[in-house]
């Protein structure tokens, strides 16, 4: 698969730009391998000193968090939302000239960021600026759809609010690059995980998991309580506020109800007494990581309250990032890719392999926080991520570069 957009022949570029999900998913798929290849090599060098890498201009862990939260996953998010917002609001699909600049900005932003890891601060700054430009353009497109809809579609509004928080976090990252202040970077990283990614993934699940289930399970009653979406936002913002104040001992007051909310929705949505296809099963397994992650946050917070010891480290966060976000990335993107390329709605062996390995990677990364020789286990988890996603990315990339099987445009 070509590694950059400029490597593609003109015919492939036209096909790639035929729909927002094609372009943005291709960019995200490319980015996910580039970003994790660097991170895996960095962790290997940190553990075994094989390559002699020099430290980047800012801490590598901060760069890893920024790239994954603001460049890799948002490429998929924008690809999905630019496709479904018009469908959710019964409006025409977006024109090519509208969404292509979004992809260019996000792809160029990450490319310069990765180059800036070794080349220096000037490229990191340019990467941040280009990412902000692409993000702003994409958010403006989505907000325009919401305004034309009159704000009636709450799932669209919820996602737009999350992307606005993401833009704020991106701006704070850029401010950090120009005026080094660790407090600003801390806020940026927390916004990316808890005010951007978590609300987007939860909102999309709230809308799409019952819908997808109803397509294959008959009879099935779609349950989407809007109070659950409102309660989620209240809990998520409060959790964010407590983390920003380093009030980790009090997080359990928020995370217990968040865990219960996720468990209740999972139980409500699960079909009863029927066999379900793997493409649907992975959605439920992926969503199950939501209450699991907040159960781990709860244990961490209560243990801190009782003993004064901070255990599990970044384990709860990686239950969210790898377990919840990573699993649903494979599940949702595979479904959209299959359906929008005229292929059968099946999981397939490649995606199944990716999904299973992601589960193992999530467990490994959580265990790394309490295991002896943690850097070794973190490096293994990063290599596992590459093992999971490489075949999936190659197959998906080929689909995005070729016409639909059913001959339908798009």
C-alpha positions, 0 to 999 in steps of 0.5 A: 500500500502506498505510504503517502497520498503523493505516491498514488496514481491519479485514478486511485486519487479520484477513487480515494476522494469519492467519499469522505470515509474513503479518504479519511479512513485511508489517512487514518489507516496509514497514520495508525501504522506510522505512529505506532511503528515510531512508538514501538521503536522508541519503547524498544530503544528505551528498554534495550538501547538498540538504536540510540535515538535522541530524545525529541524536543518534548517528552516522547510519551506526550507526543505519543498521546498527542498523535494518537488522540489528535491525529490518528483516531480523529482521522477515522472520526472525521471520516465517519462523521462527515459520512453519517451527519448528512444521513442522520439529518436527512441532508445531501452528502457533502461535496468532494471539495468540502471534505478533501481539505480536511483530509489534507490538513490532518494527514500533513499535520501528522506527517510533519509531527512525525518528522518533527520528532527527530527534526525539531520544534519547527516541524512540530509547530507546523504539524500542529498548525496544519492539524488545527486548520484541517480540524477547524474546516471539518468541524465547520462543515459538521456544524453547518449540517447541524445548523441546517438541521435546526439542532434536532439531532442530538447525537450530531450535536454531542459529537460536535461538542466533543470535536470542539473540545478537541479543537481546544485541546489542539490549540493548547498543544500548539500553545505549549509548543510555542510557550513551554508550560507543562500545565498547558500540555497536561490539560491538552492530553486530558481533553483529548481522552476525556472530552474528545474521544470518550464522548465521540465513541460513547455517542456513536455507540449510543446511536449505532449499536442499537441500530446495527442490532436491529438490522440483524435481530428480529424482533428487536426494540431500539432503546436509546434513552437520551437521558443516558447521553446527558448523564454521560456528559455530566459524568465525563466532564466532572471526571475531567474536572477532577483529573485536572485538579489531581483529585484522583481520590474522589474519582470513584464518586463519578466512576461508579455511576459511569460504570453502572451506566455502561453496564446498564446500556450493555445489558439493555442492548444485548439481544436475547436468545438468538445467535448473532453474527461476529460483526455484531458481537465485536461491537458488544465486546468493544463496548464492554470495555467501557464499564471495565475501564471505569471499574478500573478507575474506581478501584484505583481511586478507592485504593488511593483513598484508603491506602494513599497509594496510586496503583494501576498507573495508566492502566484504566486509561489504556483500558479506554484507549486500547480496549474501548477505542481500539476495539470499536475502531476495528468493529465500526470501521470494518462495518462501514468499509464493508457496507460502503464498498458494496461487500457483504456485512461480515467481519472476515478473518483479517478483521477478526484477527485484528480484533482478537489481538487488540484484546490481548494488547489491551490486557497486556498494556494494563498488566504492564502497569503492575508487572515487573519490567514494565517497559518490556511489556509496554514494548510488547503491547506496541508490537502487538498493536502493529501485529493486529493492525498491519493486515487490517490496514493493508486490506482496508487500504486496498478497498479504499483505492478500488471501486465499489464491487456493486458499481455504485458511485462513492 
